[in-house]
Amino acid sequence: MDYLLVDPFGQVTSGVTSYSLAACDSLRRLGLKVAMITRRPDESIEDMRRRLPGEVERLAGPSTLVEAPETLAVTRDLPSGTRLHIRLHGSRHFGAWLQDRHRPRDEAGIAAEQHEIGRAHHVSAPSLAALRSHTDHMGPLPEATTIHPHPCPRPDPPVSADVHPDVDVLFLGRWQDLKGRSFLLELQRRLPHRRFAVACGEERPAGLPASIRHLAAATPVERAAALDRCRLVVLPSLFETVSMVALEAWSRSRPVVAWNHLGIAEYAGSPFLHGARPWRMDDLARRTEEALESSLCCDFSFLTRSLDWDFQQSTRALIDGQPLSSTRLRPPADCADLAQVLDTMPALPHPDTMHLFQRRMRKLLRDPAAYWRDSALRRQLARLRPRAPSTPTAHASIEQRTQPQPAAPEPPSEPVVALLAQSAPTAPALRRPGVAIGHIGPSGLVKLKTPAKGVEGWRIALLHAHDQPEQADTLIEHLSSFEDFAPTRADRISVISFEIDPHESSVSLINRIDQKNKELIGQIDHLVMLDAPVALARALRCCSPRLRTLMISTHDDDLPGPDDADMHVRIDAAAEKGESASWRREVTIASADRLPLTVMRLLRETGPKSLDMLLQILGEPVFDAALHDVDTRRFQGLIRLDGAPPPPAETMHEFIAALCPRISSLYVSESVYMRYRSLCAPIEAGGDPAALIEACLHDGVLFDVA
């Protein structure tokens, strides 16, 4: 293998993924042997970091050059002898800081990325803008850092001459503030006579004006079709090292309008790229009109072939150990310095940077009762009257809530309130509600804390409406009363409150969850949602494939479908309908009195214990949250390897002998243990598992190897 690319994102909407695919295609046309390692849909960044050394050892040779982006420090566990090439695609920490410069930066994450850059054999940047931004705001770079452009992806499918554009201006990318959505909306208001369209996913973004069309762009074919339907592409991003969207537009012969401080401005000028001065909406509108009114037919293929040739020659030089910089890239004459651009950048609305007075006034207008309940004046009056019972706050914070007071009885029309009005069953002392780890508000990024940090066992999170915290607290107290079900102790249950617009789409919610919080959500094993909107359930379920979701519906409004959750509990006082055939697991109960028992049984069903439970006979006796993913209908055991798989062997005896030293933990089902008890007992005492594995394979017992 000559070249190996690492993609830690694996998403169609990711620029790193688009670049990696285009680079593989370009280098293969050069005659090189190229492979690509991408993140799997069901694994986190940490899982990929652990998997990457084995993949590199399997695919790479001693002279193979391994290229990876600096963001996320995915190459952290690679050995020092690897020929590492770090490509500056723009750190996510820099993008987060751009959107909210009042928020403290993740210095630990930046230090990890800088460490990978410092130990790399080669460091390259796709533009001068990428190099300068990293040096000024993230850290120093090696003096031998080279600069060469990205390749242009080949048009796939080919551009058809029969397609007639029905859109004047197209925005292609993620619908985020970092991508300049506020500038796009302002541009559309300045050019109301032009036809605008947004291609940012399968569902229409919430709040998008009706005058702007929405095009699907969830697959490469849909992205290509959207580009063919437009006359030009607008790129109003705050910062881009290059922008693969612009290169995709050029590959389909579509001009681009962008700010001239972006890296793409170094690749070409008019008529391919029309650059506007940063944050000058009048200049951006004028450039857009000029590009639309110009009838000049230019040869885009010459530009794309030139960039592709430059990329091939620069990469070939890196492989041969003779790095060289491109002489093609030139910033425009009127391009402003990045520091000056950032100083003049307009402030973006964000709940964390909003003035305290503005936040309080918004809360007063939205919910006067909650404003008075949480006000400092009410707390001071409560101190003057110590006998007055204090009401638990509804706002989700990191501090632990106090014990809720029993609520007054409610009408039977809402059965869950009747349950919460009752006092919790007799429970041991020191029972307490779950600790809140976050709040999902009506706007801004979704931010959570680490769930159940340092607690061994299942991580369970309970979602509830922000104005009804007593429901979650009381349900947790009922679950904590089950002495034979340890995973639902109160100190192992986290609480998340939500306050979202009922009309907000799931795509909009997914875009508000960054990669760090997706990883935090992925640490949760079970997510119990109490009367949560279906859009929120879909968004959270997309964060991790291992997340088990349980939805509780106390009324018939906005009921979830079979694909929205793994389990569903419906409270219907009229009748008890049992289970639905369309659902994988749905239970209808007649009253809320049975809700704690039902929730406990459903959580236990997806726990590590089953009718034929797995027993650990080798390794440290610790809780393993991945056991519930083992298909016990196919496998009767689980083998965990510590290191790379064994090398090829000529006989099965040689293979087993090489496999056993690499086994870190060994699980067998209870039935297998009882059948081979004489072979399992020596292993538990520290013996070699070779005899057991050989006997199981001889008798047809299957192991799942991870």
C-alpha positions in Angstrom: 0.0 0.0 0.0 1.4 3.4 -1.0 -1.1 5.8 0.7 -3.6 5.4 3.5 -6.2 8.0 4.3 -8.1 8.2 7.7 -11.6 9.7 7.9 -12.9 10.1 11.4 -16.3 11.4 10.3 -17.7 9.0 7.7 -20.6 11.3 6.8 -21.8 12.6 3.4 -22.1 16.2 4.9 -18.5 16.2 6.1 -15.9 18.0 4.1 -13.2 15.6 5.3 -15.2 12.7 4.0 -15.7 14.4 0.6 -12.0 15.2 0.4 -10.9 11.7 1.3 -13.1 10.2 -1.4 -11.8 12.6 -4.0 -8.2 12.1 -2.9 -8.6 8.3 -3.2 -10.0 8.6 -6.7 -7.3 11.0 -7.8 -4.4 9.0 -6.5 -5.7 5.8 -7.9 -5.8 7.4 -11.3 -2.2 8.2 -10.8 -1.4 4.5 -10.4 -0.9 4.4 -6.6 -2.3 1.8 -4.3 -4.6 3.7 -2.0 -6.9 2.6 0.9 -9.2 4.5 3.2 -10.1 3.9 6.8 -13.4 5.5 7.9 -15.3 5.6 11.1 -18.1 3.1 11.3 -21.7 4.3 12.0 -21.9 2.5 15.3 -18.6 3.6 16.9 -17.4 6.7 18.7 -14.2 8.6 18.1 -12.6 6.8 21.1 -13.5 3.4 19.6 -12.0 4.4 16.3 -8.8 5.6 18.0 -8.4 2.1 19.6 -9.2 0.3 16.3 -7.0 2.4 14.1 -3.6 0.9 15.1 -4.7 -2.6 14.1 -6.2 -1.4 10.8 -3.0 0.5 9.9 -0.8 -2.5 10.8 -3.0 -4.7 8.6 -3.0 -2.4 5.6 0.2 -0.3 5.7 3.7 -1.3 4.9 6.9 0.2 6.2 6.9 2.9 3.5 3.2 3.7 3.5 2.2 7.3 4.2 -0.8 7.6 6.5 -2.8 10.8 6.1 -5.2 12.0 8.8 -6.8 15.4 9.8 -5.6 17.2 12.8 -9.1 17.6 14.3 -10.2 15.1 17.0 -6.6 13.7 17.3 -7.7 10.4 15.8 -4.1 9.2 15.3 -3.3 9.4 19.1 -2.7 5.6 19.5 -0.6 5.1 16.4 3.0 3.9 17.1 5.7 6.5 16.7 7.3 4.6 13.8 4.2 5.3 11.5 4.9 7.6 8.6 2.2 10.1 9.6 0.9 13.0 7.4 -1.3 15.5 9.1 -3.6 17.5 6.8 -5.0 20.7 8.3 -8.7 20.6 7.6 -9.7 23.0 10.4 -10.0 22.1 14.0 -13.5 21.7 15.5 -12.3 23.7 18.5 -11.5 26.6 16.2 -15.0 26.4 14.7 -16.6 26.3 18.1 -14.6 29.3 19.2 -15.6 31.2 16.1 -19.3 30.8 17.0 -18.9 31.8 20.6 -15.6 33.5 21.5 -16.9 34.1 25.1 -16.8 30.4 25.8 -13.6 29.0 27.1 -11.7 26.8 24.6 -11.0 23.1 25.1 -7.4 23.4 25.9 -7.0 19.7 26.4 -8.4 18.9 23.0 -6.2 21.5 21.4 -3.1 20.1 23.1 -3.9 16.6 21.9 -4.2 17.9 18.3 -0.9 19.9 18.6 0.8 16.8 19.9 -0.2 14.8 16.8 1.1 17.7 14.6 4.4 17.8 16.5 5.1 14.1 16.0 4.0 13.9 12.3 6.5 13.3 9.5 4.7 15.7 7.2 2.2 18.5 7.8 0.4 20.1 5.0 -2.3 22.8 4.6 -4.8 23.1 1.7 -4.5 26.9 1.7 -2.6 29.9 3.2 -5.8 30.7 5.1 -5.7 27.3 6.8 -2.0 27.7 7.7 -2.4 31.3 9.1 -5.5 30.6 11.1 -3.9 27.6 12.8 -0.7 29.4 13.6 -2.5 32.5 15.0 -5.2 30.8 17.0 -4.3 27.1 17.7 -0.6 26.8 18.0 2.7 26.7 16.1 3.3 24.5 13.0 6.6 23.0 11.8 8.7 25.1 9.5 8.6 22.4 6.8 4.7 22.7 6.5 3.8 22.5 2.8 0.8 23.9 1.0 -0.9 22.2 -1.9 -4.6 22.2 -3.0 -7.4 19.8 -2.6 -8.4 17.7 -5.6 -11.7 18.4 -7.4 -14.1 15.4 -7.3 -15.0 14.0 -10.6 -18.7 14.6 -11.6 -20.6 11.5 -10.7 -23.1 11.1 -12.3 -21.8 13.1 -15.3 -23.3 16.5 -15.9 -26.3 16.2 -18.2 -27.0 18.9 -20.8 -30.8 18.3 -20.6 -31.1 19.7 -17.1 -32.4 23.3 -17.0 -31.7 25.2 -13.9 -34.8 26.2 -11.9 -32.9 27.7 -9.0 -30.8 30.9 -9.1 -28.8 30.7 -5.8 -28.1 27.4 -4.0 -26.9 27.0 -0.4 -25.3 23.5 0.0 -24.2 22.3 3.4 -25.1 22.0 7.1 -27.7 24.5 8.3 -25.6 26.1 11.0 -24.4 29.6 12.1 -20.9 28.5 11.3 -21.9 27.9 7.7 -23.4 31.4 7.5 -27.1 30.8 7.5 -27.8 34.2 8.9 -26.0 35.8 5.9 -27.9 33.7 3.5 -31.3 34.8 4.9 -30.1 38.4 4.7 -29.0 37.9 1.1 -32.4 36.4 0.2 -34.1 39.5 1.7 -31.9 41.8 -0.4 -32.6 39.8 -3.6 -36.3 38.8 -3.3 -36.6 38.5 -7.1 -34.1 35.7 -7.3 -35.0 32.0 -6.7 -33.2 30.6 -3.6 -32.9 27.0 -2.5 -31.3 25.2 0.5 -29.9 21.7 0.2 -29.0 20.5 3.8 -30.6 17.2 4.4 -33.8 15.2 4.1 -36.1 17.4 6.2 -36.8 21.1 5.8 -35.0 23.2 8.5 -37.2 24.8 11.1 -37.7 28.5 10.6 -36.8 28.5 6.9 -38.9 31.1 5.0 -41.4 29.8 2.6 -39.8 31.8 -0.2 -36.7 29.6 0.0 -37.0 26.1 -1.5 -35.6 23.0 0.2 -33.8 20.3 -1.8 -32.8 16.9 -0.6 -29.0 16.4 -0.2 -28.7 13.3 2.0 -26.8 11.2 -0.7 -24.1 12.1 -3.3 -26.6 11.6 -6.1 -29.0 14.1 -4.5 -26.2 16.6 -3.9 -25.2 16.3 -7.6 -28.8 16.8 -8.7 -29.2 19.9 -6.5 -26.0 21.4 -8.0 -27.3 20.7 -11.6 -30.6 22.6 -10.8 -28.9 25.8 -9.7 -27.1 28.6 -11.6 -24.6 29.4 -8.9 -23.6 28.3 -5.3 -23.2 30.8 -2.5 -20.8 30.1 0.3 -21.4 32.5 3.2 -19.4 30.5 5.8 -17.6 32.3 8.6 -14.4 30.3 7.9 -13.4 27.5 5.5 -9.9 26.1 4.9 -11.1 25.5 1.4 -14.7 24.2 1.2 -15.4 21.0 -0.7 -18.8 22.4 -1.6 -17.1 24.9 -3.8 -14.9 22.2 -5.5 -18.0 20.1 -6.1 -19.7 23.1 -7.7 -16.7 23.7 -10.0 -16.7 20.0 -10.9 -20.3 20.5 -12.2 -19.5 23.8 -13.9 -21.2 26.1 -11.4 -19.6 29.4 -10.3 -19.3 30.2 -6.6 -19.9 33.4 -4.6 -18.1 33.6 -1.2 -16.2 35.9 1.2 -12.7 36.6 -0.1 -11.1 35.6 3.2 -11.9 32.0 2.8 -9.3 29.5 1.5 -11.2 28.9 -1.7 -10.4 32.4 -2.8 -6.8 31.4 -3.3 -7.8 28.7 -5.9 -9.3 30.9 -8.6 -10.9 34.2 -9.3 -13.6 35.5 -11.5 -15.5 34.0 -13.4 -15.1 30.8 -11.3 -15.2 32.5 -7.9 -16.8 35.9 -7.1 -15.3 37.1 -3.8 -17.0 39.7 -1.6 -15.5 41.6 1.3 -16.2 40.0 4.6 -19.5 40.8 6.3 -20.4 43.4 3.6 -23.8 42.3 2.6 -24.1 45.0 -0.1 -20.9 43.6 -1.7 -22.1 40.1 -1.4 -25.4 41.0 -3.1 -23.6 42.9 -5.9 -21.3 39.9 -6.5 -24.2 37.6 -6.7 -26.1 39.7 -9.2 -22.9 40.0 -11.3 -22.5 36.3 -11.4 -26.1 35.7 -12.3 -26.2 38.3 -15.0 -22.9 37.3 -16.6 -23.3 35.1 -19.6 -19.6 34.3 -20.0 -19.1 30.6 -20.8 -15.8 29.5 -19.2 -14.0 26.1 -19.2 -14.3 24.7 -15.7 -12.6 21.5 -16.7 -9.3 23.3 -17.2 -9.4 24.6 -13.6 -10.4 21.2 -12.1 -7.7 19.3 -14.1 -5.1 21.8 -13.0 -6.0 21.5 -9.3 -6.1 17.7 -9.6 -2.7 17.5 -11.3 -1.2 19.8 -8.6 -2.5 17.6 -5.8 -1.2 14.5 -7.5 2.3 15.9 -7.9 2.5 17.3 -4.3 1.3 14.0 -2.8 3.7 12.0 -4.9 6.5 14.2 -3.6 5.4 13.6 0.0 5.5 9.9 -0.6 9.0 10.1 -2.0 10.1 12.2 0.9 10.6 15.4 -1.1 7.8 17.7 0.1 7.1 20.8 -2.0 4.6 23.6 -1.9 2.3 24.6 -4.6 2.9 27.8 -6.6 -0.6 27.9 -7.8 -2.3 29.2 -4.7 -2.5 33.0 -4.4 -4.7 35.1 -2.0 -6.7 37.8 -3.7 -5.3 41.3 -3.7 -8.2 42.8 -1.6 -8.2 39.9 0.9 -8.3 41.1 4.5 -6.1 39.6 7.2 -7.8 36.9 9.2 -7.3 38.7 12.5 -8.9 41.8 11.1 -11.8 39.7 9.7 -12.4 38.1 13.1 -12.3 41.4 14.9 -15.1 42.8 12.6 -17.1 39.6 12.6 -20.8 40.3 13.6 -22.0 38.8 16.9 -24.2 35.7 16.5 -27.1 35.1 18.8 -26.3 32.4 21.3 -28.0 31.6 24.6 -24.7 31.4 26.4 -23.6 34.9 25.3 -27.0 36.5 25.8 -27.0 39.2 28.4 -28.4 38.2 31.8 -31.1 40.9 31.6 -32.2 39.6 28.2 -32.4 36.0 29.4 -34.5 37.0 32.5 -36.8 39.2 30.4 -37.3 36.4 27.9 -38.1 34.0 30.8 -40.5 36.5 32.3 -42.5 36.9 29.1 -42.5 33.2 28.3 -43.4 31.8 31.8 -44.1 34.4 34.5 -44.8 31.7 37.1 -41.5 30.0 36.5 -39.7 33.4 36.6 -41.2 34.2 40.1 -40.5 30.7 41.3 -36.8 30.9 40.4 -36.3 34.5 41.3 -33.8 35.6 43.9 -36.5 37.7 45.7 -38.6 34.6 46.3 -35.6 32.8 47.7 -34.9 35.7 50.1 -38.5 35.7 51.3 -38.3 31.9 51.9 -35.3 32.5 54.2 -37.4 35.0 56.2 -40.1 32.3 56.5 -38.2 29.2 57.4 -41.3 27.2 58.1 -42.6 27.7 54.6 -41.9 24.6 52.5 -39.6 25.3 49.5 -40.7 24.3 46.0 -38.2 22.3 44.0 -36.9 24.2 41.0 -37.8 23.2 37.5 -34.6 24.5 35.9 -32.1 21.7 35.1 -28.7 22.3 36.7 -25.7 20.3 37.6 -26.5 20.4 41.3 -28.7 17.7 42.8 -32.4 18.5 43.3 -33.9 18.5 46.8 -36.6 16.0 47.7 -39.9 16.9 46.0 -42.9 17.7 48.1 -46.1 15.6 47.6 -48.3 17.3 45.0 -52.0 17.8 45.3 -54.3 15.2 43.7 -55.2 15.8 40.1 -58.2 14.8 38.0 -58.0 11.2 36.5 -57.8 12.6 33.0 -54.0 12.7 33.3 -53.1 9.3 35.0 -49.4 10.0 35.3 -50.1 13.0 37.6 -52.1 10.8 39.8 -49.1 8.5 40.2 -46.8 11.4 40.9 -49.3 12.8 43.5 -48.8 9.6 45.6 -46.0 9.3 48.0 -43.2 7.0 47.0 -43.3 3.4 48.4 -41.4 2.6 51.5 -37.7 2.9 50.5 -34.4 2.7 52.4 -33.0 5.9 53.9 -31.0 8.4 51.9 -33.1 7.9 48.7 -32.7 10.8 46.4 -33.8 11.9 42.9 -31.4 11.6 40.0 -28.8 14.2 39.2 -29.5 16.5 36.3 -26.9 16.5 33.6 -28.3 19.0 31.1 -31.1 21.0 29.6 -32.3 21.0 26.0 -33.5 24.5 25.4 -35.5 26.1 22.6 -32.4 27.5 20.8 -28.7 27.1 20.8 -26.5 24.1 21.0 -27.5 21.0 23.0 -25.1 20.7 26.0 -24.9 17.9 28.4 -22.6 16.7 31.2 -21.0 13.3 31.5 -23.8 10.8 32.7 -23.2 8.9 35.9 -19.5 9.5 35.9 -17.5 6.9 37.9 -20.6 4.7 38.5 -20.3 1.1 37.6 -23.4 -0.4 36.0 -26.0 0.7 33.5 -26.2 4.4 32.7 -29.9 5.5 32.6 -31.1 9.0 31.7 -34.6 10.2 32.2 -36.1 13.0 30.0 -38.9 15.2 31.3 -40.5 18.5 30.5 -38.7 21.4 32.1 -41.8 22.6 34.0 -42.6 19.1 35.5 -39.4 18.0 37.4 -41.5 16.4 40.1 -42.7 13.7 37.7 -39.1 12.6 37.0 -38.2 12.7 40.7 -41.1 10.7 41.8 -40.7 8.1 39.1 -37.0 7.7 40.1 -38.0 7.2 43.8 -40.5 4.4 42.8 -37.8 2.7 40.7 -35.3 3.0 43.5 -37.7 1.0 45.7 -36.9 -2.2 43.9 -34.2 -3.8 46.0 -33.6 -6.7 43.5 -32.9 -4.3 40.6 -29.6 -2.5 41.3 -29.1 -0.7 37.9 -32.0 1.6 38.7 -30.6 3.1 41.9 -31.1 6.8 42.2 -27.4 7.6 42.0 -27.2 5.8 38.6 -30.0 7.7 36.9 -29.4 11.0 35.3 -32.0 13.6 34.4 -32.3 15.8 31.3 -35.0 18.4 31.0 -36.3 19.6 27.6 -38.0 22.8 26.5 -38.3 22.7 22.7 -40.6 24.0 20.0 -43.2 21.3 19.2 -42.8 22.2 15.5 -39.0 21.8 15.4 -37.8 19.0 13.2 -35.5 16.2 14.1 -32.9 17.4 11.6 -32.8 20.8 13.2 -32.2 19.1 16.6 -29.5 16.9 15.3 -27.7 19.9 13.8 -27.7 21.4 17.3 -25.9 18.5 18.8 -22.1 18.7 18.2 -19.8 15.7 18.2 -18.7 16.1 21.8 -22.3 15.9 23.1 -23.1 13.1 20.7 -20.4 11.1 22.4 -21.8 12.0 25.8 -25.2 10.8 24.7 -23.6 7.6 23.4 -22.4 6.8 26.9 -26.0 6.4 28.0 -27.3 2.8 27.9 -31.0 3.5 28.4 -32.9 6.6 27.7 -36.4 6.9 29.3 -38.5 9.7 27.8 -41.6 10.9 29.6 -44.0 12.6 27.1 -41.1 13.7 24.9 -41.8 15.0 21.3 -41.2 12.4 18.6 -38.7 14.7 16.9 -36.5 14.8 20.0 -36.6 11.0 20.3 -35.5 10.6 16.7 -32.7 13.1 17.1 -31.3 11.5 20.3 -31.6 8.0 18.9 -29.5 9.0 15.9 -26.6 9.9 18.2 -25.7 6.3 19.1 -26.8 3.0 17.6 -26.3 1.3 21.0 -28.7 3.6 22.8 -31.8 1.8 24.0 -34.8 4.1 24.1 -38.0 3.8 26.1 -40.9 6.2 25.4 -43.7 6.8 27.9 -46.9 8.3 26.5 -49.6 9.5 29.0 -51.9 10.9 26.3 -52.7 10.3 22.6 -50.9 13.4 21.2 -47.8 12.9 19.1 -47.5 9.2 19.6 -44.2 7.6 18.4 -44.0 5.1 15.6 -42.2 1.7 15.6 -39.0 3.2 14.2 -38.9 6.1 16.8 -38.0 4.0 19.9 -37.1 0.5 20.9 -39.8 0.2 23.6 -43.0 2.1 24.2 -45.3 2.3 27.2 -48.7 3.8 26.8 -51.1 4.7 29.6 -54.7 4.2 28.6 -57.3 4.2 31.4 -60.0 2.9 29.0 -58.6 -0.5 28.2 -55.4 -2.6 28.5 -54.6 -3.5 24.9 -51.5 -5.6 25.5 -48.7 -5.6 23.0 -48.7 -4.3 19.4 -47.5 -6.5 16.6 -45.9 -3.5 14.7 -43.7 -2.7 17.7 -40.7 -4.5 18.8 -41.9 -4.0 22.4 -45.0 -2.0 23.3 -47.0 -2.3 26.5 -50.3 -0.6 27.3 -51.2 -0.3 30.9 -54.5 0.8 32.4 -53.1 3.2 35.0 -50.0 4.9 36.0 -49.7 2.8 39.2 -48.1 0.0 37.1 -45.7 2.4 35.4 -42.6 1.9 37.7 -42.9 -1.9 37.6 -43.4 -1.8 33.8 -40.4 0.4 33.3 -38.3 -1.8 35.6 -39.2 -4.9 33.6 -38.5 -3.4 30.2 -35.1 -2.1 31.4 -34.2 -5.5 32.8 -35.1 -7.2 29.5 -32.4 -5.4 27.7 -29.9 -5.7 30.5 -26.9 -8.1 30.6 -28.8 -10.9 32.1 -31.0 -13.2 30.0 -32.4 -16.7 30.3 -28.9 -18.1 29.3 -26.7 -15.4 30.8 -23.1 -14.9 29.9 -20.5 -15.8 32.6 -17.0 -14.3 32.6 -14.4 -17.0 33.3 -11.3 -15.1 32.1 -10.3 -11.5 32.7 -11.1 -8.9 35.3 -14.7 -9.2 36.8 -15.9 -5.8 35.8 -19.2 -4.7 34.4 -19.2 -4.7 30.5 -21.9 -2.6 28.9 -21.4 -4.2 25.5 -22.7 -7.6 26.5 -26.3 -6.7 25.6 -25.2 -6.4 21.9 -24.2 -10.1 21.7 -26.7 -12.1 19.6 -27.3 -15.0 22.0 -29.3 -16.8 19.3 -26.2 -17.2 17.2 -23.3 -17.1 19.7 -22.8 -19.0 22.9 -19.7 -17.1 24.0 -17.7 -13.9 23.6 -14.0 -13.4 23.2 -12.3 -10.0 23.7 -8.8 -9.6 22.2 -6.1 -7.4 23.6 -4.2 -6.4 20.5 -4.2 -7.5 16.9 -5.7 -10.8 15.7 -3.2 -13.7 15.4 -1.3 -14.2 12.2 -2.4 -16.8 9.7 -1.7 -20.4 10.7 -1.6 -23.7 8.8 -3.5 -25.8 11.3 -6.2 -25.1 13.8 -3.9 -26.0 16.7 -1.4 -23.4 15.7 -4.2 -20.8 15.3 -5.6 -21.5 18.8 -2.1 -21.5 20.3 -1.5 -18.0 18.8 -5.0 -16.8 19.8 -5.0 -17.6 23.5 -2.2 -15.2 24.6 -4.2 -12.3 23.0 -7.4 -13.1 24.9 -8.1 -10.4 27.5 -11.6 -11.7 28.6 -13.7 -14.7 27.8 -17.4 -15.2 28.4 -19.5 -18.3 27.9 -23.2 -18.8 28.3 -24.4 -20.6 31.4 -25.4 -23.7 29.4 -21.9 -24.0 27.9 -20.4 -23.5 31.3 -22.4 -26.4 32.8 -21.5 -28.6 29.8 -17.8 -27.9 30.0 -17.4 -27.3 33.7 -14.3 -29.4 34.0 -12.6 -27.2 31.3 -13.9 -23.9 32.7 -12.7 -24.4 36.2 -9.0 -24.5 35.4 -9.4 -21.3 33.3 -11.0 -19.5 36.3 -8.0 -20.5 38.3 -5.6 -18.9 35.8 -5.1 -21.7 33.3 -4.9 -21.7 29.5 -8.3 -21.5 27.6 -6.9 -23.5 24.6 -8.6 -26.8 25.6 -12.0 -25.2 26.1 -11.9 -23.3 22.8 -10.8 -26.4 20.9 -13.6 -28.5 22.5 -16.2 -25.8 21.8 -15.2 -25.4 18.2 -15.2 -29.2 17.7 -18.8 -29.4 19.1 -20.1 -26.4 17.1 -20.2 -23.8 19.8 -19.8 -20.3 18.3 -17.9 -17.4 19.8 -18.3 -13.7 18.9 -14.8 -12.1 18.7 -14.4 -8.4 19.5 
